[in-house]
Amino acid sequence: MSVSNSFEQNFGERGAQALTLIRWAQALSVLLLTGCAAEPPAVVMLNPAPRGPHAIQGIDIPTDASDVLGELQGGNLDFVARYYRDPASRWPTLSASEAQRLSSLGLNIVAVWESHSHDPRYFTYSSGYYDAMSAYRQARNIGQPISSAIYFAVDFDARDARLEPVTQYFRGIDAGMIAASGGRRDYRVGVYGSGTVCDTVKLAGLAQYAWLSNSTAWGGSVGYERWNIRQGGRLARLSFNHDGNEATSDYGGFRIAGAETAPTATIASSFQQPTAVSAPLTVNNAAVPAAMAAVAAQPQPDAGESAAAPVPAASGPSPDTVVSESTPERPSLLGSFLSAL
């Protein structure tokens, strides 16, 4: 009787220990599976790497590209971005002869208007109207093909309350383009700026193309993927002042007719007409002088500001810079399990 009771007592204690071990093993398996399924630490790419070795590659250059045609010819480039400007600017404007030379090399041209683009005070409806009229006139003078694009630069970090003046500026551009074209939209519109600016203007239906600035600290730029052109750093193989860029297949570039036997314009057919905007678009013969007078009456930046260097290269990190958020070290699951036994 006493032996039987002792056996039952010992068996019961060992059975309880075995049951405890089984339960710990089940808990450990759940913890291990949870740890394996956990998401890795977030990685923030300050300037994402190019999309691949076959990306369309180009540059923007503030000076006459005719001076560096030799390097451009052997530079393995697809396009060169050049500027339309206010006549008072000290920087050279894209000319018909320069456009012909670039086209003869088989290079596409990207046209961008820049005037006081770093000054938030400049961005008004009337300024946009005036700039569109001026850009249209320069585009026609060099023979830019109809339906290619003209980009307009917003070269500062516009956020919050400063976004509405930028939107009004592009409403003025839309109205100016219609007026200059005789009621049509002969040229498509692009916006150069931060991710926030590009997204705001495109979502408003006021631009069909987005050119993302290399200033990665500007609002909405990190992770913005709806760009047609993305600005980067300098290309080591080129000796002159420039910014490197990459582009999608549809970015609004063009070539000048008569410069070569190849097709005269590189223009994708996926363009969608911009959505209607609420700003008044009715233009008559009195609209242009009225807009010009409005521009002349508004406060203008100092003369020195119009001489600012075009689209300066960003001072941010190199394109390959990757910053990972710090993540505390996970405790040892096996150690926790063994110490609890």
Backbone as numpy.savetxt, mean C-alpha at the origin, in Angstrom:
# Nx Ny Nz CAx CAy CAz Cx Cy Cz
-9.85 -65.71 59.05 -10.69 -64.50 59.05 -9.82 -63.23 59.05
-8.82 -63.21 59.87 -7.93 -62.05 59.92 -7.09 -61.95 58.64
-6.67 -63.11 58.05 -5.91 -63.10 56.80 -6.76 -62.57 55.66
-8.00 -63.01 55.64 -8.91 -62.56 54.57 -9.13 -61.05 54.63
-9.32 -60.56 55.84 -9.54 -59.11 55.98 -8.30 -58.31 55.56
-7.10 -58.86 55.94 -5.85 -58.17 55.55 -5.69 -58.14 54.04
-6.01 -59.27 53.36 -5.89 -59.34 51.89 -6.83 -58.33 51.22
-8.07 -58.31 51.75 -9.04 -57.39 51.15 -8.62 -55.93 51.35
-8.02 -55.66 52.56 -7.59 -54.29 52.83 -6.45 -53.88 51.89
-5.45 -54.83 51.75 -4.32 -54.52 50.86 -4.76 -54.37 49.41
-5.66 -55.26 48.98 -6.15 -55.19 47.60 -6.89 -53.88 47.34
-7.70 -53.46 48.34 -8.44 -52.22 48.18 -7.53 -51.01 48.07
-6.44 -50.98 48.88 -5.51 -49.86 48.81 -4.79 -49.82 47.47
-4.32 -51.00 46.98 -3.62 -51.04 45.69 -4.56 -50.66 44.54
-5.83 -51.13 44.67 -6.80 -50.78 43.62 -7.05 -49.29 43.56
-7.11 -48.65 44.73 -7.31 -47.20 44.75 -6.14 -46.47 44.14
-4.88 -46.94 44.43 -3.70 -46.32 43.84 -3.69 -46.48 42.31
-4.07 -47.69 41.87 -4.11 -47.93 40.42 -5.13 -47.01 39.75
-6.28 -46.85 40.40 -7.31 -45.97 39.84 -6.82 -44.53 39.76
-6.09 -44.10 40.79 -5.54 -42.73 40.79 -4.57 -42.53 39.64
-3.67 -43.53 39.42 -2.71 -43.44 38.31 -3.42 -43.37 36.97
-4.48 -44.16 36.82 -5.23 -44.14 35.55 -5.83 -42.76 35.30
-6.39 -42.17 36.36 -6.99 -40.84 36.20 -5.94 -39.78 35.86
-4.74 -39.88 36.51 -3.66 -38.94 36.19 -3.20 -39.10 34.74
-3.13 -40.34 34.29 -2.71 -40.59 32.91 -3.70 -39.98 31.92
-5.00 -40.11 32.23 -6.01 -39.50 31.37 -5.89 -37.98 31.35
-5.65 -37.40 32.52 -5.50 -35.95 32.59 -4.28 -35.47 31.82
-3.17 -36.26 31.93 -1.95 -35.89 31.22 -2.16 -35.90 29.71
-2.88 -36.92 29.22 -3.11 -37.01 27.77 -3.90 -35.81 27.27
-4.88 -35.35 28.06 -5.66 -34.17 27.68 -4.78 -32.93 27.63
-3.90 -32.77 28.65 -3.02 -31.61 28.69 -2.05 -31.60 27.53
-1.49 -32.78 27.19 -0.55 -32.86 26.08 -1.22 -32.51 24.76
-2.43 -33.02 24.54 -3.14 -32.72 23.30 -3.48 -31.24 23.21
-3.85 -30.63 24.34 -4.16 -29.20 24.35 -2.93 -28.37 24.02
-1.78 -28.76 24.58 -0.54 -28.03 24.31 -0.14 -28.12 22.86
-0.32 -29.29 22.25 0.06 -29.45 20.84 -0.85 -28.63 19.93
-2.11 -28.48 20.32 -3.07 -27.78 19.47 -3.03 -26.27 19.64
-2.31 -25.78 20.67 -2.28 -24.34 20.93 -1.65 -23.60 19.76
-2.12 -22.38 19.51 -1.59 -21.59 18.41 -0.20 -21.09 18.74
0.69 -20.98 17.73 2.04 -20.47 17.97 1.99 -18.98 18.27
3.08 -18.41 18.81 3.12 -16.98 19.11 2.88 -16.16 17.85
2.18 -15.04 18.02 1.90 -14.16 16.88 3.18 -13.53 16.36
3.27 -13.39 15.04 4.43 -12.78 14.40 3.96 -11.55 13.64
4.58 -10.42 13.91 4.24 -9.18 13.23 5.32 -8.86 12.21
4.94 -8.76 10.93 5.90 -8.44 9.88 5.80 -6.96 9.57
6.85 -6.22 9.92 6.81 -4.77 9.76 6.84 -4.36 8.30
7.46 -5.15 7.47 7.46 -4.87 6.04 7.47 -6.21 5.33
6.29 -6.76 5.01 6.21 -8.14 4.52 7.11 -8.38 3.33
7.60 -9.61 3.24 8.47 -9.98 2.13 7.69 -9.98 0.82
8.37 -9.83 -0.30 7.69 -9.88 -1.60 6.91 -11.17 -1.78
5.95 -11.15 -2.66 5.07 -12.30 -2.84 5.74 -13.46 -3.54
6.87 -13.27 -4.11 7.55 -14.37 -4.77 8.56 -13.87 -5.76
9.40 -14.76 -6.28 10.47 -14.34 -7.19 9.97 -13.80 -8.51
8.71 -14.05 -8.85 8.19 -13.61 -10.14 7.29 -12.38 -10.00
7.38 -11.69 -8.85 6.58 -10.49 -8.65 6.99 -9.42 -9.65
6.04 -8.60 -10.06 6.32 -7.48 -10.95 7.09 -6.43 -10.17
8.23 -6.02 -10.67 9.13 -5.16 -9.91 9.37 -3.85 -10.64
9.43 -2.77 -9.87 9.69 -1.46 -10.45 10.29 -0.52 -9.43
10.42 0.73 -9.83 10.97 1.76 -8.94 10.18 3.04 -9.11
10.26 3.93 -8.11 9.85 5.32 -8.32 11.09 6.18 -8.17
11.18 7.21 -9.00 12.38 8.03 -9.08 11.98 9.50 -9.18
12.58 10.39 -8.38 12.16 11.79 -8.36 12.74 12.64 -9.48
13.72 12.12 -10.20 14.40 12.90 -11.23 14.15 12.29 -12.61
14.62 12.97 -13.64 14.41 12.53 -15.02 15.10 11.18 -15.25
14.32 10.18 -15.62 14.87 8.84 -15.83 15.77 8.78 -17.06
15.73 9.79 -17.91 16.58 9.80 -19.10 18.06 9.77 -18.73
18.39 10.24 -17.51 19.78 10.30 -17.08 20.33 8.93 -16.68
19.47 7.95 -16.49 19.93 6.64 -16.00 19.39 5.50 -16.87
19.18 5.77 -18.14 18.59 4.76 -19.02 19.44 3.50 -19.10
20.76 3.64 -19.05 21.62 2.47 -19.12 21.38 1.51 -17.97
21.29 2.04 -16.76 21.02 1.19 -15.61 19.61 0.61 -15.66
18.66 1.41 -16.12 17.29 0.92 -16.20 17.17 -0.23 -17.20
17.88 -0.13 -18.29 17.79 -1.16 -19.33 18.27 -2.51 -18.82
19.31 -2.50 -17.98 19.83 -3.75 -17.45 19.41 -4.03 -16.03
18.37 -3.33 -15.56 17.99 -3.44 -14.16 16.96 -4.49 -13.84
16.52 -5.26 -14.85 15.51 -6.30 -14.62 14.25 -5.72 -13.97
13.75 -4.63 -14.55 12.58 -3.94 -14.03 11.41 -4.06 -15.00
10.21 -3.91 -14.45 9.00 -3.93 -15.26 8.40 -2.54 -15.45
8.59 -1.65 -14.46 7.99 -0.32 -14.57 8.82 0.71 -13.83
8.60 1.97 -14.22 9.20 3.12 -13.55 8.08 4.10 -13.23
7.99 4.53 -11.99 7.00 5.52 -11.59 7.62 6.91 -11.62
6.93 7.83 -12.31 7.40 9.22 -12.42 6.25 10.18 -12.13
6.61 11.42 -11.90 5.70 12.37 -11.28 5.17 13.44 -12.23
3.87 13.74 -12.09 3.30 14.99 -12.55 3.33 15.94 -11.36
3.60 17.22 -11.62 3.79 18.16 -10.52 3.21 19.54 -10.84
3.09 20.32 -9.77 2.78 21.73 -9.93 3.92 22.39 -10.70
3.61 23.28 -11.65 4.67 23.92 -12.43 5.70 24.66 -11.58
5.32 25.04 -10.34 6.25 25.77 -9.49 7.27 24.86 -8.80
7.10 23.57 -8.90 8.00 22.64 -8.22 9.39 22.68 -8.84
10.41 22.53 -8.00 11.79 22.49 -8.51 12.16 21.11 -9.03
11.31 20.12 -8.77 11.59 18.77 -9.24 11.06 18.58 -10.65
11.76 17.82 -11.49 11.33 17.67 -12.89 10.06 16.84 -13.03
9.19 17.31 -13.89 7.95 16.61 -14.20 8.20 15.61 -15.33
7.44 14.52 -15.33 7.51 13.56 -16.43 7.21 14.27 -17.75
8.12 14.17 -18.69 7.96 14.84 -19.98 7.63 13.82 -21.07
7.19 14.32 -22.22 6.87 13.44 -23.34 8.10 12.69 -23.82
9.24 13.37 -23.89 10.46 12.71 -24.37 10.93 11.64 -23.40
10.83 11.91 -22.10 11.20 10.90 -21.10 10.29 9.68 -21.19
9.00 9.93 -21.33 8.05 8.82 -21.44 8.32 7.98 -22.69
8.69 8.63 -23.78 9.03 7.90 -25.00 10.26 7.02 -24.78
11.27 7.55 -24.11 12.50 6.78 -23.89 12.23 5.57 -23.00
11.45 5.75 -21.95 11.14 4.62 -21.08 10.35 3.55 -21.83
9.38 3.99 -22.62 8.58 3.04 -23.38 9.42 2.28 -24.40
10.40 2.96 -24.99 11.25 2.31 -25.99 12.10 1.20 -25.38
12.31 1.25 -24.07 13.05 0.19 -23.38 12.14 -0.97 -22.98
10.86 -0.86 -23.29 9.92 -1.90 -22.89 9.47 -1.77 -21.45
9.69 -0.60 -20.85 9.28 -0.36 -19.46 7.91 0.30 -19.42
7.06 -0.17 -18.53 5.80 0.52 -18.29 6.06 1.74 -17.41
5.16 2.70 -17.49 5.25 3.93 -16.71 4.07 3.98 -15.75
4.33 4.39 -14.53 3.28 4.67 -13.55 3.31 6.16 -13.28
2.20 6.84 -13.48 2.11 8.29 -13.29 1.53 8.59 -11.92
2.19 9.50 -11.19 1.69 9.90 -9.87 1.78 11.41 -9.74
0.69 12.01 -9.28 0.66 13.45 -9.02 1.07 13.70 -7.58
1.98 14.67 -7.40 2.40 15.04 -6.06 2.56 16.55 -5.97
1.85 17.16 -5.01 1.97 18.59 -4.77 1.50 18.88 -3.35
2.39 19.37 -2.50 2.06 19.66 -1.10 1.48 18.43 -0.40
1.85 17.26 -0.85 1.18 16.04 -0.38 1.53 15.67 1.05
2.55 16.33 1.63 2.93 16.05 3.01 2.21 16.98 4.00
1.43 17.94 3.51 0.81 18.97 4.34 -0.68 18.70 4.51
-1.16 18.34 5.70 -2.59 18.04 5.89 -3.50 19.21 5.53
-3.00 20.46 5.64 -3.85 21.62 5.36 -4.23 21.72 3.89
-3.47 21.07 3.03 -3.70 21.21 1.59 -4.90 20.40 1.11
-5.31 19.41 1.88 -6.29 18.44 1.38 -7.71 18.95 1.56
-8.23 19.51 0.46 -9.60 20.02 0.39 -10.21 19.59 -0.94
-11.50 19.78 -1.05 -12.19 19.45 -2.30 -11.65 20.28 -3.46
-11.48 21.58 -3.24 -11.02 22.45 -4.33 -9.59 22.12 -4.75
-8.73 21.74 -3.78 -7.37 21.34 -4.14 -7.38 20.08 -5.00
-8.24 19.14 -4.65 -8.36 17.93 -5.45 -8.83 18.22 -6.86
-9.80 19.12 -6.97 -10.31 19.50 -8.29 -9.20 20.12 -9.14
-8.46 21.04 -8.55 -7.37 21.71 -9.27 -6.29 20.71 -9.67
-5.91 19.82 -8.74 -4.86 18.84 -9.04 -5.27 17.89 -10.15
-6.54 17.48 -10.14 -7.02 16.59 -11.20 -6.95 17.26 -12.56
-7.35 18.53 -12.62 -7.29 19.25 -13.89 -5.84 19.37 -14.38
-4.92 19.67 -13.47 -3.51 19.82 -13.84 -2.91 18.49 -14.27
-3.21 17.43 -13.51 -2.68 16.11 -13.85 -3.22 15.63 -15.19
-4.50 15.88 -15.44 -5.10 15.48 -16.71 -4.40 16.18 -17.87
-4.16 17.46 -17.72 -3.50 18.23 -18.80 -2.10 17.68 -19.07
-1.34 17.38 -18.01 0.00 16.84 -18.20 -0.04 15.45 -18.81
-1.01 14.64 -18.41 -1.14 13.30 -18.98 -1.41 13.36 -20.48
-2.29 14.27 -20.89 -2.59 14.41 -22.31 -1.37 14.93 -23.08
-0.59 15.80 -22.44 0.57 16.38 -23.11 1.65 15.34 -23.42
1.79 14.33 -22.58 2.82 13.32 -22.85 2.28 12.15 -23.67
0.95 12.12 -23.90 0.35 11.03 -24.66 -0.01 9.82 -23.82
-0.29 10.02 -22.52 -0.69 8.89 -21.68 -1.99 8.30 -22.20
-2.04 6.98 -22.41 -3.24 6.36 -22.99 -4.46 6.49 -22.08
-5.60 6.70 -22.71 -6.86 6.71 -21.98 -7.05 5.37 -21.26
-7.64 5.42 -20.09 -7.97 4.26 -19.24 -6.79 3.74 -18.42
-5.61 4.32 -18.58 -4.54 4.01 -17.64 -4.75 4.87 -16.39
-3.86 4.76 -15.42 -4.11 5.35 -14.10 -3.21 6.54 -13.82
-3.73 7.46 -13.00 -2.93 8.52 -12.38 -3.11 8.38 -10.87
-2.02 8.18 -10.17 -2.06 8.11 -8.71 -1.92 9.51 -8.12
-2.54 9.73 -6.95 -2.42 10.99 -6.22 -1.91 10.68 -4.82
-0.87 11.41 -4.40 -0.14 11.06 -3.18 -0.72 11.74 -1.94
-0.81 10.95 -0.86 -1.10 11.45 0.48 0.09 11.05 1.33
1.03 11.98 1.47 2.33 11.63 2.02 2.47 12.01 3.49
1.44 11.69 4.28 1.53 11.86 5.73 0.59 10.83 6.37
0.71 10.66 7.67 -0.05 9.63 8.38 -1.43 10.17 8.74
-2.36 10.08 7.82 -3.72 10.59 8.05 -4.53 9.57 8.83
-5.03 9.98 9.97 -5.87 9.12 10.80 -7.04 9.94 11.35
-8.07 9.23 11.77 -9.19 9.81 12.51 -9.74 11.05 11.78
-9.68 12.21 12.44 -10.31 13.42 11.89 -9.65 13.88 10.60
-8.41 13.48 10.36 -7.71 13.92 9.15 -8.11 13.10 7.92
-8.86 12.04 8.12 -9.27 11.22 6.98 -10.37 11.89 6.15
-11.25 12.64 6.80 -12.35 13.27 6.06 -11.84 14.29 5.05
-10.88 15.18 5.40 -10.34 16.08 4.37 -9.69 15.32 3.21
-9.05 14.19 3.50 -8.46 13.39 2.42 -9.56 12.85 1.51
-10.65 12.40 2.11 -11.78 11.90 1.31 -12.35 13.02 0.44
-12.50 14.21 1.00 -13.01 15.34 0.22 -12.05 15.70 -0.91
-10.77 15.60 -0.65 -9.76 15.85 -1.69 -9.98 14.91 -2.88
-10.24 13.64 -2.60 -10.45 12.69 -3.69 -11.82 12.86 -4.34
-12.79 13.38 -3.62 -14.06 13.74 -4.27 -13.82 14.87 -5.27
-12.96 15.82 -4.89 -12.60 16.88 -5.83 -11.86 16.34 -7.03
-10.99 15.36 -6.82 -10.28 14.72 -7.94 -11.27 14.08 -8.90
-12.25 13.37 -8.35 -13.23 12.71 -9.21 -13.99 13.73 -10.05
-14.42 14.82 -9.41 -15.14 15.86 -10.15 -14.25 16.53 -11.18
-12.99 16.77 -10.82 -12.07 17.40 -11.76 -11.78 16.53 -12.96
-11.66 15.24 -12.74 -11.43 14.31 -13.86 -12.62 14.29 -14.82
-13.81 14.31 -14.26 -15.00 14.32 -15.11 -15.07 15.62 -15.92
-14.77 16.73 -15.27 -14.80 18.02 -15.97 -13.76 18.07 -17.08
-12.54 17.62 -16.77 -11.46 17.68 -17.76 -11.72 16.75 -18.93
-12.44 15.65 -18.68 -12.70 14.65 -19.71 -13.97 14.93 -20.49
-14.63 16.04 -20.20 -15.87 16.34 -20.91 -17.02 15.46 -20.49
-17.09 15.15 -19.20 -18.19 14.34 -18.68 -17.87 12.86 -18.55
-16.67 12.45 -18.94 -16.27 11.05 -18.82 -15.24 10.91 -17.69
-14.74 9.72 -17.52 -13.58 9.49 -16.65 -12.50 8.85 -17.53
-11.74 9.69 -18.22 -10.75 9.17 -19.16 -9.64 8.39 -18.46
-9.28 8.82 -17.26 -8.21 8.14 -16.52 -8.75 7.57 -15.22
-8.22 6.42 -14.87 -8.54 5.83 -13.57 -7.70 6.51 -12.50
-8.17 6.43 -11.28 -7.52 7.13 -10.17 -6.89 6.12 -9.22
-5.67 6.43 -8.78 -5.00 5.65 -7.76 -4.68 6.53 -6.57
-4.51 5.92 -5.40 -4.15 6.64 -4.19 -2.84 6.07 -3.66
-1.92 6.96 -3.32 -0.67 6.58 -2.65 -0.77 7.02 -1.20
-0.44 6.13 -0.26 -0.46 6.51 1.14 -0.41 5.31 2.05
-0.84 5.53 3.27 -0.86 4.47 4.28 -1.94 3.45 3.97
-1.92 2.34 4.70 -2.97 1.35 4.53 -4.34 1.92 4.86
-4.42 2.74 5.91 -5.69 3.35 6.29 -6.19 4.29 5.20
-5.32 5.11 4.65 -5.71 6.04 3.58 -6.15 5.27 2.34
-5.36 4.29 1.93 -5.71 3.51 0.74 -7.06 2.83 0.91
-7.28 2.24 2.07 -8.53 1.52 2.30 -9.72 2.47 2.33
-9.56 3.62 2.98 -10.65 4.58 3.08 -11.06 5.11 1.71
-10.09 5.48 0.91 -10.39 6.07 -0.40 -10.96 5.02 -1.36
-10.41 3.81 -1.32 -10.93 2.77 -2.21 -12.34 2.35 -1.82
-12.60 2.21 -0.52 -13.93 1.81 -0.08 -14.98 2.87 -0.40
-14.55 4.13 -0.49 -15.47 5.21 -0.87 -15.73 5.24 -2.37
-15.06 4.37 -3.13 -15.25 4.34 -4.58 -14.56 5.47 -5.30
-13.57 6.10 -4.64 -12.91 7.27 -5.22 -11.56 6.95 -5.83
-11.12 5.72 -5.73 -9.87 5.28 -6.37 -10.02 3.81 -6.72
-9.42 3.44 -7.83 -9.45 2.05 -8.27 -8.14 1.32 -7.98
-7.10 2.07 -7.64 -5.79 1.48 -7.37 -5.24 2.02 -6.06
-4.46 1.18 -5.38 -3.82 1.57 -4.11 -2.33 1.31 -4.19
-1.56 2.32 -3.81 -0.10 2.22 -3.76 0.29 2.40 -2.30
0.72 1.33 -1.65 1.02 1.34 -0.22 2.41 1.92 0.03
2.46 2.96 0.86 3.73 3.60 1.21 4.61 2.66 2.03
5.91 2.89 1.95 6.86 2.10 2.73 6.95 2.56 4.18
6.22 3.59 4.56 6.24 4.07 5.95 5.38 3.14 6.80
5.99 2.09 7.30 5.24 1.03 7.96 4.65 1.45 9.30
5.11 2.56 9.88 4.55 3.02 11.14 3.23 3.76 10.94
2.88 4.07 9.71 1.63 4.78 9.46 0.43 3.85 9.65
-0.71 4.45 9.96 -1.90 3.70 10.31 -2.34 2.70 9.26
-2.60 1.47 9.71 -3.16 0.44 8.85 -2.23 -0.14 7.81
-0.93 0.19 7.87 -0.03 -0.27 6.82 0.44 -1.70 7.02
0.72 -2.07 8.28 1.17 -3.44 8.55 0.01 -4.40 8.29
0.22 -5.33 7.42 -0.81 -6.33 7.12 -1.80 -5.91 6.06
-1.68 -4.70 5.50 -2.61 -4.27 4.44 -2.28 -5.01 3.15
-3.26 -5.70 2.58 -3.01 -6.56 1.43 -3.78 -6.16 0.17
-4.56 -5.08 0.22 -5.37 -4.71 -0.95 -4.64 -3.71 -1.85
-3.32 -3.78 -1.84 -2.53 -2.86 -2.66 -2.37 -3.39 -4.07
-2.15 -2.44 -4.99 -1.75 -2.77 -6.37 -0.26 -2.56 -6.57
0.29 -1.59 -5.84 1.74 -1.38 -5.79 2.12 -1.26 -4.32
3.24 -1.87 -3.97 3.75 -1.76 -2.60 5.19 -1.25 -2.64
5.41 -0.14 -1.97 6.74 0.48 -1.95 7.64 -0.22 -0.94
8.92 -0.33 -1.30 9.90 -0.94 -0.41 11.17 -0.11 -0.36
12.27 -0.76 -0.04 13.54 -0.06 0.07 14.28 0.00 -1.26
15.49 0.52 -1.21 16.31 0.64 -2.41 16.71 -0.73 -2.93
16.95 -0.79 -4.23 17.46 -2.00 -4.87 18.98 -1.87 -4.98
19.70 -2.85 -4.46 21.16 -2.76 -4.37 21.81 -2.65 -5.74
21.16 -3.15 -6.78 21.80 -3.16 -8.10 21.73 -1.82 -8.81
21.00 -0.84 -8.24 20.87 0.48 -8.86 21.60 1.52 -8.02
22.35 2.40 -8.68 23.20 3.34 -7.96 22.53 4.68 -7.66
21.44 5.01 -8.34 20.83 6.33 -8.21 19.72 6.33 -7.16
19.24 7.52 -6.83 18.22 7.68 -5.80 16.87 7.13 -6.30
16.28 6.22 -5.55 15.02 5.61 -5.96 14.42 4.87 -4.77
13.19 4.40 -4.93 12.56 3.44 -4.03 12.18 2.22 -4.85
12.41 1.04 -4.31 11.95 -0.17 -4.97 10.46 -0.39 -4.73
9.81 -1.05 -5.67 8.38 -1.34 -5.55 8.08 -2.69 -6.17
7.00 -3.31 -5.74 6.46 -4.48 -6.44 4.98 -4.23 -6.71
4.44 -4.94 -7.69 3.07 -4.68 -8.13 2.34 -5.97 -8.43
1.02 -5.88 -8.41 0.18 -6.97 -8.87 0.07 -6.88 -10.39
-0.66 -7.80 -10.98 -0.76 -7.81 -12.44 -1.52 -6.61 -12.99
-2.37 -5.99 -12.18 -3.15 -4.83 -12.61 -2.78 -3.64 -11.74
-2.00 -2.71 -12.29 -1.57 -1.57 -11.49 -1.68 -0.24 -12.24
-2.24 -0.25 -13.43 -2.51 0.99 -14.15 -1.35 1.55 -14.94
-0.31 0.76 -15.18 0.83 1.24 -15.95 0.53 1.37 -17.43
1.42 2.03 -18.16 1.19 2.26 -19.59 2.52 2.46 -20.31
2.44 2.40 -21.64 3.53 2.80 -22.53 2.98 3.78 -23.56
3.88 4.55 -24.14 3.48 5.59 -25.08 3.38 5.03 -26.49
2.31 5.35 -27.18 2.12 4.89 -28.55 3.23 5.42 -29.45
3.73 4.55 -30.34 4.75 4.95 -31.29 6.16 4.77 -30.80
6.34 4.46 -29.50 7.69 4.29 -28.98 8.25 2.93 -29.32
7.40 1.95 -29.65 7.85 0.60 -29.96 6.73 -0.10 -30.73
7.03 -1.27 -31.21 6.04 -2.02 -31.98 5.17 -2.89 -31.08
5.56 -3.06 -29.82 4.76 -3.86 -28.89 3.47 -3.11 -28.58
2.48 -3.77 -27.92 1.25 -3.08 -27.53 1.57 -1.82 -26.76
0.82 -0.78 -27.03 1.18 0.54 -26.52 0.73 0.80 -25.10
-0.12 -0.03 -24.54 -0.56 0.22 -23.17 -0.72 -1.10 -22.45
-0.23 -1.15 -21.24 -0.41 -2.33 -20.39 -1.50 -2.00 -19.40
-2.73 -2.39 -19.73 -3.88 -2.03 -18.91 -4.75 -3.28 -18.75
-4.97 -3.69 -17.51 -5.78 -4.88 -17.27 -7.24 -4.56 -17.53
-8.01 -5.61 -17.82 -9.42 -5.41 -18.17 -10.35 -5.65 -17.01
-9.81 -5.79 -15.79 -10.64 -6.13 -14.64 -11.17 -4.89 -13.94
-11.05 -3.72 -14.54 -11.47 -2.48 -13.90 -12.98 -2.47 -13.70
-13.38 -2.06 -12.48 -14.79 -1.90 -12.17 -15.08 -0.40 -12.05
-16.18 0.04 -12.61 -16.53 1.44 -12.49 -16.70 1.80 -11.02
-16.17 2.96 -10.58 -16.31 3.35 -9.19 -17.77 3.59 -8.84
-18.08 3.33 -7.58 -19.44 3.55 -7.12 -19.74 5.03 -7.08
-21.01 5.34 -7.13 -21.42 6.74 -7.12 -21.06 7.38 -5.79
-20.72 8.65 -5.81 -20.37 9.36 -4.59 -21.41 10.44 -4.36
-21.47 10.88 -3.08 -22.50 11.84 -2.73 -22.12 13.26 -3.07
-20.83 13.52 -3.34 -20.41 14.88 -3.66 -20.99 15.31 -5.00
-21.31 16.58 -5.17 -21.87 17.04 -6.45 -20.85 16.88 -7.56
-21.27 16.30 -8.68 -20.38 16.07 -9.80 -20.78 16.87 -11.03
-21.86 17.64 -10.93 -22.30 18.43 -12.08 -21.31 19.55 -12.34
-20.82 19.62 -13.55 -19.79 20.60 -13.88 -20.24 21.37 -15.12
-20.15 22.68 -15.07 -20.43 23.49 -16.24 -19.22 24.38 -16.52
-19.37 25.26 -17.45 -18.22 26.07 -17.86 -17.74 27.00 -16.75
-18.60 27.28 -15.78 -18.21 28.18 -14.70 -17.51 27.45 -13.58
-17.54 26.12 -13.60 -17.02 25.37 -12.46 -15.51 25.48 -12.35
-14.82 25.43 -13.48 -13.36 25.44 -13.45 -12.82 26.75 -12.88
-13.23 27.92 -13.41 -12.71 29.15 -12.80 -13.11 29.30 -11.35
-14.30 28.84 -10.98 -14.72 28.93 -9.59 -13.82 28.10 -8.70
-13.48 26.90 -9.17 -12.60 26.04 -8.38 -11.21 26.65 -8.28
-10.74 27.22 -9.40 -9.42 27.84 -9.38 -9.39 28.99 -8.37
-10.45 29.77 -8.34 -10.51 30.89 -7.41 -10.52 30.41 -5.98
-11.23 29.31 -5.74 -11.28 28.75 -4.39 -9.91 28.30 -3.93
-9.16 27.69 -4.85 -7.81 27.25 -4.50 -6.93 28.44 -4.21
-7.03 29.47 -5.03 -6.17 30.64 -4.85 -6.47 31.35 -3.54
-7.73 31.27 -3.07 -8.13 31.98 -1.87 -7.74 31.26 -0.60
-7.55 29.96 -0.67 -7.27 29.20 0.55 -5.82 29.37 0.96
-5.51 29.17 2.29 -4.11 29.28 2.75 -3.26 28.23 2.06
-2.12 28.64 1.58 -1.21 27.73 0.90 0.04 27.53 1.74
0.71 26.38 1.64 1.96 26.17 2.35 3.03 27.12 1.83
4.09 27.23 2.64 5.22 28.07 2.23 5.81 27.55 0.94
6.48 28.45 0.23 7.04 28.07 -1.06 8.05 26.96 -0.91
8.75 26.94 0.24 9.74 25.89 0.43 9.14 24.51 0.50
7.87 24.44 0.92 7.26 23.13 1.06 7.01 22.48 -0.28
6.78 23.29 -1.32 6.55 22.70 -2.64 7.79 22.08 -3.20
8.94 22.38 -2.58 10.20 21.81 -3.05 10.58 20.57 -2.28
9.66 20.08 -1.46 9.98 18.88 -0.67 10.27 17.72 -1.59
11.16 16.86 -1.15 11.52 15.70 -1.96 10.33 14.79 -2.12
10.12 14.20 -3.28 8.95 13.36 -3.53 9.05 12.02 -2.85
7.97 11.62 -2.20 7.81 10.30 -1.60 9.12 9.82 -1.00
9.55 10.38 0.14 10.84 9.98 0.70 10.83 8.53 1.12
11.99 7.90 1.04 12.10 6.52 1.47 11.88 6.45 2.97
11.19 5.43 3.41 10.89 5.30 4.82 12.14 5.03 5.62
12.14 5.53 6.88 13.29 5.31 7.74 13.08 4.11 8.64
12.06 3.34 8.38 11.74 2.19 9.20 12.68 1.03 8.98
12.34 -0.13 9.53 13.22 -1.30 9.44 13.33 -1.82 8.03
14.32 -2.67 7.82 14.55 -3.25 6.50 13.42 -4.20 6.14
13.23 -4.49 4.85 12.10 -5.33 4.42 12.07 -6.70 5.07
13.23 -7.20 5.47 13.26 -8.55 6.02 13.07 -8.58 7.53
12.86 -7.39 8.16 12.75 -7.35 9.61 11.48 -8.03 10.07
11.62 -8.93 11.03 10.47 -9.62 11.61 10.56 -9.49 13.12
9.49 -9.03 13.76 9.47 -8.89 15.21 8.42 -9.82 15.76
8.79 -10.66 16.71 7.86 -11.58 17.33 7.48 -11.07 18.71
6.20 -11.17 19.05 5.77 -10.80 20.38 6.35 -11.78 21.38
6.81 -11.27 22.55 7.38 -12.15 23.56 6.29 -13.02 24.15
6.59 -14.30 24.40 5.65 -15.26 24.94 6.28 -15.95 26.13
5.64 -15.96 27.32 6.24 -16.60 28.49 6.44 -18.08 28.24
7.50 -18.64 28.85 7.82 -20.05 28.66 6.74 -20.91 29.29
6.31 -21.94 28.58 5.28 -22.85 29.09 5.87 -23.73 30.20
5.16 -23.96 31.34 5.67 -24.89 32.35 5.68 -26.30 31.82
6.55 -27.14 32.37 6.66 -28.53 31.94 5.44 -29.31 32.40
4.66 -29.83 31.45 3.47 -30.60 31.82 3.85 -31.89 32.51
4.92 -32.57 32.03 5.34 -33.82 32.64 5.85 -33.59 34.05
6.60 -32.48 34.28 7.09 -32.17 35.61 5.95 -31.92 36.57
4.93 -31.20 36.11 3.77 -30.95 36.97 3.08 -32.23 37.35
3.00 -33.16 36.39 2.34 -34.43 36.64 3.11 -35.25 37.67
4.45 -35.38 37.51 5.25 -36.20 38.41 5.30 -35.61 39.81
5.36 -34.27 39.91 5.44 -33.66 41.24 4.16 -33.82 42.01
3.05 -34.06 41.30 1.77 -34.23 41.99 1.57 -35.62 42.53
2.39 -36.59 42.08 2.24 -37.97 42.55 2.76 -38.13 43.97
